[in-house]
Amino acid sequence: MGSSGVDLPLCDGVRRAERRALAKAITLLESTRPDHRIRADALLDTLLPHTGKALRLGISGVPGVGKSTFIEALGLMLIAQGHRVAVLAIDPSSSLGGGSILGDKTRMERLSVAEAAYIRPSPASGTLGGVAEKTREAMLVCEAAGYDVVVVETVGVGQSETAVASMTDMFVLLQLPNAGDDLQAIKKGVMEIADLVVINKADLDAAAATRAQAFISSSLRMFGAHGVAEQWQPQVMPMSALRGDGLAAFWATVEEFHRLQRANGAFDARRKKQALAWMWDTIHARLQADFRKHPAVRQALADTMRDVTAALVAPSVAARRLLDLFERPTEPTSESPPTQGHHARHH
Ligand code: GDP
């Protein structure tokens, strides 16, 4: 390791897409040890010029919709075309302390042994924000290793879809064919961020899949195109991941989306917006952690929270008081109340 703290053999190993180096680099990024963080940041600095060239594809859907079947089939098709595919996952259940929904070893068996593919399960613990940040960094490592398609997968629960949409170039939502019959199946907030909706398992009930396609298409038209600059009307397409029907059409749509977004500048705009959002997310997370650790804040927090929930103090007022405690320079502890000293100075 050089004086700059960069582990050059590790960098070289990542650039050559050696699996051990990739795993080691991502483990380093996921570590919470401060000395690891310094090395991880140095690694990211060195790798950064080699990142950003992949197509980043976000994929979400409820458990059982067919995400792993779909990603495996897609990955195998892309590899056959000469692409190199990395698959990362964000498992919100890990941050909730429950069992893992994603990431068990039996998933994507054929893709995981393919030379041109790399599959990494979700970071194991932490807040969703923390898991998302680790995944973004792992994405950069995969890009530096030359994977030109990075799939970020998540389960369709909670805020994780938004996290994935905000770190990818295109966000794809997988739906079941019965979606058209069941208004509850359409989560408006998620539909609004989808660039493409795939009705999977169309082989089970083609008529239902067609109904779902029509129903979701009209819902999407109500939400309108994404953003002013993007000029993209989200599309809906049927799929049988199990049989591989619709995969080629899917990829053609992804490429068309990518081509359009690059041509009209939306691609770069989205990437820039995401880069800044990532920076601010990291700052917010750190500030909040520091805030919670601050001795005066810690001392007052429980009582203040109780007062807020009991409506004894307005939430905004409570927040300002806690922030004042946080921002006040730490004084040497003194038994005398501050008002006394203040008073004394006037005499
Ligand atoms: P995930 O939980 O979203 O990752 O879903 P899986 O990929 O594990 O799929 C759940 C089940 O649905 C498995 O038994 C798959 O074989 C099945 N499945 C996935 N895609 C299709 C499909 O297109 N058609 C049919 N009939 N079954 C599918």
Residues whose N, C-alpha, C, O or C-beta is under 5 A from the ligand:
A	BS01	GDP	V62 P63 G64 V65 G66 K67 S68 T69 F70 N200 K201 A202 D203 L204 M239 S240 A241 L242 R243
